[in-house]
Amino acid sequence: MPDRRYNTNDHEHIKNTDDQDTMAFAAPKPDVPPQQNYRGQPYNGQQRPNYTNPQQQYYGGQQQYANPQQQYYGGQQQYANPQQQQYYGGQQQYANPQQQQYYGGQQQYANPQQQYYGNRQQQAAPPPRRPAAPPQYRERPQKRHSAPKSYKKKKNGFVKKLIIRILLSLLGLFLLLFGIYSCTSLSIIKKMEHVETGDRTRTPGAISENYVTSVLVIGTDGRTEDDKGRSDSMILVSINKKTKKITMTSFMRDCYVDIPGYGEDKLNAAYAYGGTELLMDTIEKNFRVKIDDYILINFNTFAEVIDAANGIDIELSDEEAQEVNNILISEVNELMGDDRESDLLEHGGKLHLSGKQALSYSRIRKVGNSDFERTSRQRRVMSELISKARSGGISFVRKVAKNALPSMVTNMSTKELYLLSLRLPFIIKYDTEQIQIPAEGTYGDDPYNPAGWVLTVDFDANYNIIKDKVFGT
């Protein structure tokens, strides 16, 4: 019967032994290539693969393990390393875990961003990220535990109140001291003899500046308060606020000047003719400097000022010391009510002079260059007083003023003197400068003048000197 399984009629040679119309035949095996082992040798189904080492390799249709990397060539898979897989033709290739490529109709992964070509989608890669900087380890600052707001408000309020109380206390202390100082100054100022300024003959265009305060200090040779005497010394004390300087300008008594209403005569004659007003008018007219205020001092007042300052230190020559003794004996000791030969000097040198000794020193005319050196000595005494005032401070000034001011005469009002006293603590710190009028080279002498020996003055030259030294900035 025909073979139904294999559709063949090759059965005639098979013998039927069971008298049946049909018989069961084992189907012949199809043509299958003989199996081979891993070495390429025939494999009969009983032989096990031969492992020469952990690596396994395939050549051709076989698998080969040369190392943990696996490779396929042609239709086989190839592993160049664990991160790479490649397909060629219709196969897949892994260049690294991030890359997958397809050629032709295949997909290609050049990086984690995906690209499609042709009918495929392409995704542009984002800009490369900057590598993160390595962390820098440093000590974490400790957190400050802030106080509750209510506590801060209370604390700030307490501090403000404390500051306000301190400021108020300081202000109260200042007002107290200012009040004491003001009362003391006013009480001393009122002890001075204040007189009204008499008639004046003013000179238009006389130099003056609002930053310069000038007071003419007039020293007379009057022995008593009723003795008018003559103006033995005339020193214009000028206080310049801009330069912070005190300038003492001495006008020499023998200057030959024009006295308003009296003609030409010596400068000290103006005081004898018409008192302080005429003397101020004469200086203002001839030297063209404006003078409004004056302080008048006689012999006794001068000595009291020095004694109130506890004396001054002056360098004297032996001749000057001898002349001091002569003046003490001849007039000053008698004027002071002392013995004629009291307080005499033994020799010259750096000596500490009392009031009457300093007065006698200021009146020396017969030693040196007559009146030129006498005015220089007078300015030296005033400079020493200012130096002592700087070192002694306001207490020294108050002591001197208390003892000396009652003997002085002035035309300045109480208000003017009070305002000047408020500036006094600052004024005594100013530098001092001394000038003499007429200055060297700006005068001549006339011994045959009807008024006696006089100095002829170049007034224009001396005006320029005063303008520069006193009013300069």
C-alpha positions as MATLAB code, in Angstrom:
seq = 'MPDRRYNTNDHEHIKNTDDQDTMAFAAPKPDVPPQQNYRGQPYNGQQRPNYTNPQQQYYGGQQQYANPQQQYYGGQQQYANPQQQQYYGGQQQYANPQQQQYYGGQQQYANPQQQYYGNRQQQAAPPPRRPAAPPQYRERPQKRHSAPKSYKKKKNGFVKKLIIRILLSLLGLFLLLFGIYSCTSLSIIKKMEHVETGDRTRTPGAISENYVTSVLVIGTDGRTEDDKGRSDSMILVSINKKTKKITMTSFMRDCYVDIPGYGEDKLNAAYAYGGTELLMDTIEKNFRVKIDDYILINFNTFAEVIDAANGIDIELSDEEAQEVNNILISEVNELMGDDRESDLLEHGGKLHLSGKQALSYSRIRKVGNSDFERTSRQRRVMSELISKARSGGISFVRKVAKNALPSMVTNMSTKELYLLSLRLPFIIKYDTEQIQIPAEGTYGDDPYNPAGWVLTVDFDANYNIIKDKVFGT';
ca = [
       0.000    0.000    0.000;
       1.271    3.450   -0.524;
       3.229    5.287    2.185;
       0.881    8.027    3.337;
       3.453    9.792    5.414;
       6.047   10.256    2.806;
       3.898    9.931   -0.296;
       6.066    7.197   -1.803;
       5.321    3.922   -3.506;
       8.486    2.312   -2.361;
       6.884   -0.448   -0.421;
       6.854   -3.399   -2.640;
      10.052   -4.769   -1.171;
       8.566   -4.772    2.312;
       7.115   -8.036    3.387;
       3.694   -8.212    5.078;
       3.835  -10.611    7.952;
       0.600   -9.972    9.797;
      -1.823  -10.557    6.974;
      -3.196   -7.053    7.382;
      -3.999   -4.737    4.633;
      -1.855   -2.093    6.287;
       1.450   -2.084    8.127;
       3.263    0.511   10.324;
       6.641    1.567    9.112;
       9.187    3.734   10.854;
       9.513    6.933    9.021;
      12.893    7.532    7.507;
      14.838   10.559    8.965;
      15.221   13.565    6.744;
      18.604   14.651    5.464;
      20.003   16.570    8.404;
      23.674   17.532    8.516;
      25.568   15.632   11.101;
      25.905   17.448   14.422;
      29.299   18.586   15.453;
      30.832   19.278   18.793;
      32.470   22.446   19.873;
      35.670   21.418   18.218;
      34.055   20.944   14.878;
      34.012   17.084   15.280;
      30.937   14.920   14.638;
      28.602   14.692   17.589;
      26.709   11.437   18.018;
      24.363   12.736   20.706;
      26.359   11.026   23.451;
      29.537   13.101   23.384;
      29.558   16.189   25.700;
      31.070   19.544   24.655;
      34.782   19.919   25.217;
      35.699   22.895   27.440;
      39.391   23.567   27.241;
      39.050   26.764   29.274;
      36.344   29.054   30.540;
      36.474   30.885   27.277;
      34.385   29.468   24.526;
      34.687   30.200   20.865;
      32.607   29.649   17.790;
      34.145   29.691   14.357;
      31.848   29.881   11.456;
      28.703   28.405   12.929;
      30.433   27.618   16.198;
      30.700   29.717   19.374;
      34.100   30.822   20.618;
      34.899   32.338   24.010;
      38.254   34.023   23.612;
      37.541   36.134   26.683;
      34.548   37.530   28.432;
      33.983   39.629   25.332;
      31.939   37.878   22.706;
      32.034   38.360   18.997;
      29.896   37.422   16.066;
      31.099   37.688   12.515;
      28.731   37.610    9.599;
      25.537   36.310   11.107;
      27.190   35.789   14.460;
      27.344   38.154   17.489;
      30.607   39.794   18.481;
      31.383   41.240   21.908;
      34.405   43.514   21.721;
      33.942   44.328   25.411;
      31.057   44.198   27.832;
      30.010   47.631   26.661;
      30.045   46.946   22.953;
      27.706   45.012   20.710;
      27.812   45.241   16.960;
      25.620   44.178   14.126;
      26.656   44.484   10.533;
      24.235   44.425    7.683;
      20.952   43.592    9.362;
      22.624   43.145   12.723;
      22.752   45.528   15.721;
      25.978   47.253   16.798;
      26.609   48.558   20.331;
      29.563   50.918   20.318;
      28.949   51.615   24.020;
      25.957   51.427   26.338;
      24.890   54.844   25.142;
      25.188   54.175   21.449;
      23.031   52.116   19.125;
      23.262   52.386   15.395;
      21.119   51.203   12.554;
      22.173   51.525    8.976;
      19.678   51.477    6.212;
      16.353   50.876    7.864;
      17.915   50.460   11.266;
      17.982   52.890   14.233;
      21.201   54.672   15.205;
      21.939   55.936   18.712;
      24.932   58.247   18.587;
      24.391   59.221   22.249;
      21.546   59.206   24.743;
      19.880   61.675   22.414;
      18.115   59.856   19.655;
      18.378   60.555   15.968;
      16.360   59.323   13.020;
      17.352   59.792    9.407;
      15.140   59.765    6.360;
      11.647   59.085    7.592;
      12.945   58.878   11.134;
      12.823   61.475   13.917;
      15.953   63.363   15.012;
      16.369   64.860   18.493;
      19.090   67.494   18.853;
      21.453   67.026   21.700;
      21.258   69.597   24.512;
      24.402   71.628   25.201;
      26.989   69.730   27.207;
      26.752   70.206   30.919;
      29.683   71.676   32.751;
      31.105   69.172   35.166;
      30.199   69.955   38.697;
      32.961   71.429   40.797;
      34.192   69.191   43.529;
      32.591   70.058   46.812;
      34.623   72.190   49.118;
      34.318   71.153   52.645;
      34.396   73.857   55.213;
      33.119   74.277   58.649;
      29.511   75.224   58.715;
      28.994   78.463   60.638;
      27.101   78.043   63.790;
      23.670   79.516   63.811;
      23.152   82.319   66.211;
      20.110   82.035   68.212;
      18.494   85.437   67.991;
      16.713   86.787   70.935;
      12.956   87.154   70.756;
      11.744   90.349   69.130;
      10.042   91.484   72.276;
      13.341   91.213   74.158;
      15.168   93.136   71.416;
      12.617   95.910   71.508;
      12.926   96.205   75.263;
      16.722   96.177   75.045;
      16.816   98.808   72.260;
      14.371  100.957   74.145;
      16.502  100.748   77.269;
      19.674  101.695   75.332;
      17.967  104.671   73.710;
      16.679  105.894   77.032;
      20.150  105.476   78.559;
      21.800  107.458   75.743;
      19.199  110.212   76.009;
      19.734  110.428   79.763;
      23.512  110.644   79.317;
      23.166  113.371   76.699;
      20.751  115.284   78.854;
      23.112  114.932   81.822;
      26.035  116.227   79.756;
      23.918  119.068   78.445;
      22.820  119.923   81.957;
      26.435  119.843   83.174;
      27.521  122.062   80.293;
      24.746  124.537   80.983;
      25.662  124.548   84.657;
      29.350  125.226   83.958;
      28.438  127.764   81.299;
      26.158  129.515   83.739;
      28.851  129.608   86.431;
      31.421  130.897   83.942;
      29.025  133.513   82.593;
      28.070  134.747   86.036;
      31.710  134.966   87.103;
      32.744  136.775   83.915;
      29.891  139.256   84.127;
      30.572  139.959   87.779;
      34.255  140.719   87.005;
      33.507  142.700   83.857;
      31.091  144.915   85.725;
      33.891  145.860   88.124;
      35.746  147.572   85.312;
      35.296  151.283   84.865;
      33.155  151.709   81.757;
      33.084  155.082   80.058;
      31.188  156.294   77.047;
      33.128  157.040   73.922;
      33.441  160.775   73.405;
      33.404  162.708   70.188;
      35.451  161.210   67.407;
      36.925  162.541   64.190;
      36.853  159.480   61.969;
      39.016  158.875   58.906;
      37.145  157.496   55.879;
      38.734  154.447   54.257;
      40.666  153.325   57.351;
      41.361  149.604   57.070;
      39.211  147.139   59.025;
      37.895  143.576   58.575;
      35.068  141.743   60.335;
      37.382  138.792   61.107;
      39.826  141.042   63.013;
      39.062  142.394   66.485;
      41.414  145.162   67.603;
      41.741  146.807   71.009;
      44.192  149.613   71.720;
      45.936  149.014   75.063;
      47.125  152.365   76.454;
      49.657  152.394   79.253;
      49.969  155.763   80.993;
      52.540  157.040   83.410;
      49.862  158.269   85.782;
      50.686  157.374   89.362;
      47.132  157.510   90.651;
      43.627  157.118   89.250;
      43.233  160.903   89.199;
      46.593  161.422   87.504;
      45.962  161.439   83.751;
      49.655  161.337   82.862;
      50.979  160.651   79.359;
      50.560  157.680   77.061;
      53.795  155.921   77.841;
      52.941  152.864   75.663;
      50.402  152.298   72.868;
      49.954  148.693   71.719;
      47.233  147.666   69.281;
      46.259  144.053   70.108;
      44.591  142.483   67.055;
      42.899  139.057   67.040;
      42.659  137.505   63.570;
      40.112  134.643   63.438;
      41.236  133.446   60.004;
      44.941  133.157   60.738;
      44.344  132.338   64.445;
      47.011  134.821   65.372;
      47.384  137.625   67.914;
      49.404  140.556   66.604;
      50.782  143.179   68.974;
      51.601  146.417   67.133;
      53.560  148.993   69.109;
      53.294  152.645   68.053;
      56.346  154.543   69.213;
      55.657  157.604   71.326;
      58.125  159.837   69.432;
      56.461  159.446   65.998;
      55.975  162.897   64.487;
      52.309  162.932   63.473;
      49.416  165.223   62.599;
      47.120  165.545   65.617;
      43.588  166.520   64.521;
      42.914  170.094   65.678;
      46.413  170.512   67.166;
      48.820  170.295   64.281;
      52.027  168.261   64.180;
      53.540  166.893   67.370;
      54.708  163.691   69.013;
      52.211  160.859   69.126;
      52.064  160.676   72.924;
      51.064  164.342   73.038;
      47.659  163.431   71.574;
      46.617  161.736   74.784;
      47.759  164.728   76.802;
      45.748  167.069   74.558;
      42.473  165.210   74.228;
      42.593  161.868   76.021;
      41.852  158.449   74.553;
      39.475  159.645   71.808;
      42.024  162.045   70.352;
      44.762  159.446   70.574;
      42.630  156.932   68.611;
      41.753  159.613   66.037;
      45.431  160.475   65.590;
      46.509  156.867   64.978;
      43.570  156.272   62.656;
      44.336  159.409   60.611;
      48.095  158.939   60.222;
      48.351  155.149   59.919;
      44.862  154.586   58.347;
      43.847  151.709   60.607;
      40.416  151.782   62.214;
      40.355  151.819   66.025;
      37.101  151.646   68.003;
      37.931  150.156   71.425;
      40.575  150.713   74.054;
      41.656  149.608   77.534;
      43.518  152.059   79.728;
      46.123  150.838   82.257;
      48.224  152.908   84.656;
      51.329  151.987   86.642;
      49.491  150.384   89.530;
      47.238  148.284   87.285;
      50.234  147.042   85.314;
      51.987  145.830   88.475;
      48.776  144.205   89.762;
      48.379  142.201   86.543;
      51.928  140.792   86.886;
      51.445  139.957   90.555;
      48.119  138.257   89.787;
      50.052  136.068   87.333;
      52.575  135.235   90.112;
      55.320  137.090   88.248;
      57.039  136.406   84.919;
      60.419  135.052   83.821;
      62.553  137.458   81.785;
      66.166  137.334   80.544;
      68.003  140.534   81.602;
      71.487  141.809   80.986;
      73.545  143.195   83.879;
      72.974  146.729   82.569;
      69.222  146.176   82.403;
      69.219  144.777   85.943;
      71.047  147.853   87.192;
      68.611  150.167   85.426;
      65.665  148.278   86.992;
      67.168  149.023   90.404;
      67.548  152.724   89.511;
      63.864  153.017   88.508;
      62.745  151.132   91.645;
      64.686  153.504   93.858;
      63.709  156.683   92.031;
      59.951  156.265   91.717;
      58.324  152.824   91.695;
      58.966  151.696   95.292;
      57.745  155.051   96.559;
      54.696  154.756   94.277;
      53.920  151.333   95.709;
      54.430  152.496   99.291;
      57.541  150.316   99.821;
      61.015  151.083  101.046;
      63.103  152.733   98.335;
      65.683  149.946   98.223;
      63.387  146.983   98.477;
      63.282  144.191   95.877;
      66.492  145.224   94.124;
      68.155  142.838   91.658;
      71.682  141.551   92.335;
      72.644  140.741   88.725;
      71.282  139.962   85.297;
      70.259  136.588   83.861;
      67.014  134.622   83.635;
      65.123  136.148   86.558;
      61.637  135.854   87.994;
      60.267  139.403   88.224;
      57.517  140.653   90.483;
      54.950  143.235   89.408;
      56.934  146.347   90.280;
      60.189  144.828   88.938;
      58.468  144.043   85.603;
      57.051  147.594   85.545;
      60.521  149.051   86.045;
      61.870  146.741   83.297;
      59.172  147.998   80.866;
      60.174  151.642   81.503;
      63.888  151.282   80.668;
      64.973  153.873   78.050;
      68.632  154.523   78.797;
      69.870  151.014   77.914;
      70.065  150.067   74.290;
      68.313  151.922   71.486;
      66.138  154.198   73.584;
      62.407  153.965   72.859;
      62.830  151.244   70.221;
      64.019  148.758   72.800;
      61.582  150.006   75.421;
      58.590  149.134   73.237;
      60.220  145.761   72.569;
      60.448  145.095   76.320;
      56.803  146.029   76.770;
      55.712  143.556   74.095;
      57.938  140.902   75.676;
      56.134  141.313   78.998;
      52.742  140.963   77.285;
      53.929  137.848   75.443;
      54.985  136.262   78.729;
      51.548  136.967   80.192;
      49.857  135.304   77.217;
      52.167  132.273   77.578;
      51.248  131.930   81.234;
      47.579  132.224   80.343;
      47.981  129.299   77.892;
      49.548  127.081   80.549;
      47.304  128.249   83.381;
      44.078  127.984   81.448;
      40.834  129.678   82.263;
      41.471  129.644   86.018;
      44.571  131.782   85.468;
      42.668  134.238   83.298;
      39.892  134.464   85.867;
      42.393  135.125   88.673;
      44.207  137.846   86.736;
      40.964  139.445   85.607;
      39.585  139.448   89.132;
      42.627  141.291   90.499;
      43.432  143.555   87.549;
      40.193  144.422   85.736;
      38.782  146.631   88.506;
      41.738  148.996   87.962;
      41.199  149.235   84.186;
      39.163  151.737   82.193;
      37.453  150.864   78.892;
      34.896  152.167   76.437;
      33.759  148.616   75.542;
      30.270  147.657   76.591;
      29.505  144.811   78.977;
      28.078  142.807   76.079;
      31.223  143.250   73.969;
      33.488  142.216   76.831;
      31.282  139.238   77.671;
      31.343  137.957   74.076;
      35.098  138.452   74.043;
      35.408  136.492   77.288;
      33.558  133.548   75.699;
      36.215  133.442   72.982;
      39.048  133.883   75.450;
      39.708  130.150   76.120;
      40.339  129.744   72.383;
      42.118  133.060   71.810;
      44.846  132.391   74.375;
      45.901  129.376   72.278;
      46.607  131.537   69.212;
      50.163  132.257   68.087;
      51.522  135.727   68.829;
      53.458  138.114   66.622;
      55.049  141.451   67.405;
      55.620  144.386   65.072;
      56.920  147.879   65.655;
      55.648  151.043   63.960;
      57.479  152.691   62.369;
      59.239  149.566   61.108;
      62.955  149.441   60.406;
      63.839  151.325   57.244;
      60.591  153.341   57.225;
      61.597  156.308   59.379;
      64.201  158.988   59.955;
      65.076  161.201   62.931;
      64.996  164.954   63.400;
      66.861  166.069   66.536;
      66.307  169.763   65.717;
      62.519  169.655   65.533;
      60.707  172.261   67.677;
      58.946  169.338   69.462;
      62.340  167.870   70.340;
      63.887  164.735   68.994;
      61.257  163.014   66.820;
      60.886  160.210   64.273;
      59.789  161.137   60.761;
      57.637  158.306   59.414;
      56.934  156.882   55.934;
      53.217  156.392   56.546;
      52.458  154.598   53.272;
      55.121  151.948   53.913;
      53.906  151.377   57.464;
      50.281  151.191   56.299;
      51.231  148.330   53.972;
      53.030  146.547   56.803;
      50.001  146.792   59.090;
      47.678  145.659   56.308;
      49.832  142.599   55.623;
      50.677  141.588   59.215;
      47.423  142.389   60.993;
      44.727  141.930   58.343;
      46.374  139.410   56.037;
      44.834  135.969   55.574;
];
